[in-house]
Amino acid sequence: MSARYRRDLVAQMKNRALIYMEIYDVLRKQLGAPPRKVATLCRIAGAVDKGPFEGAGFAFRNRTWKPGAKGCCFLSIRRA
């Protein structure tokens, strides 16, 4: 994997993490959505990323926020 490709991939992953954090913050804090609904919507948002990354030949795993958890989510990408 070239250094440029790796840099671009890392930037995409950071962007995804920021999107998840924004979803979490807006739903939970600004809209007052119940924790169960926030968890479901975060899981759906995370599932959207699985196809493109696995389609590009990577193993992709995300652990999205669940009620009672601290923080937002964890994204992992590995060579398949």
C-alpha positions, 0 to 999 in steps of 0.5 A, a space after each residue: 500500500 502506498 504512503 499516499 493511499 494509506 494517508 487518504 484511507 486514514 483521513 477517511 476513517 477519521 472523517 467517519 469517526 467524526 460523522 459518528 460523533 456528530 450523529 451521537 451528539 445531535 441525537 442525544 444532546 440536541 434532540 434529546 433522543 432516547 439512548 436506545 434510539 441513538 444506539 440504533 441510528 448509530 448502528 445503522 450509520 456504521 453499517 453503511 460504511 461496511 460495504 464500501 470498505 469491504 468492497 475495496 478489499 479491507 476487513 472493516 469492523 466498527 463498534 458503535 455507541 451503546 447505552 451506558 458506554 462512554 465516548 462514541 465509537 471505535 472503527 477498525 480497518 485491516 487488510 483482508 
